[in-house]
Amino acid sequence: MKKIQILGTGCNKCSELEKNTREAAVALGEDVAIEKVTNLNDIMKFGCMTTPGLAIDGQLVSQGKLLKPDQVMKLLRLAGGE
């Protein structure tokens, strides 16, 4: 199971990224655990300086962008070693 973290303080873009990430996971049939990280100190530990951020299995893969579901799908595939 992949662990996905949505990094952000709860803004609209962060919420939209969570929705798009869930949509992408369902479309791929991925078994994922999605966690929202809202504490700024915790967000910065990922090296994320601009929210929203997306981390897969603890690795920051995107920051400062509202990714569309198809973009998230590509990142999930890459994280899976495909």
VENCOR-V793498 format. One record per backbone hydrogen bond with DSSP energy under -1.0 kcal/mol. CO is the residue of the C=O (numbers start at 0). NH is the residue of the N-H. If there is no record, write none. Layout:
CO:NH, CO:NH
This chain:
1:32, 2:56, 3:34, 4:54, 5:36, 6:52, 10:14, 11:15, 12:16, 13:17, 14:18, 15:19, 16:20, 17:21, 18:22, 19:23, 20:24, 21:25, 22:26, 23:27, 24:29, 30:1, 32:3, 34:5, 36:7, 38:42, 39:43, 40:44, 42:45, 42:47, 43:46, 49:63, 51:63, 52:6, 53:60, 53:61, 54:4, 55:58, 58:55, 61:53, 64:66, 67:71, 68:72, 69:73, 70:74, 71:75, 72:76, 73:77, 74:78, 75:79, 76:81, 77:80
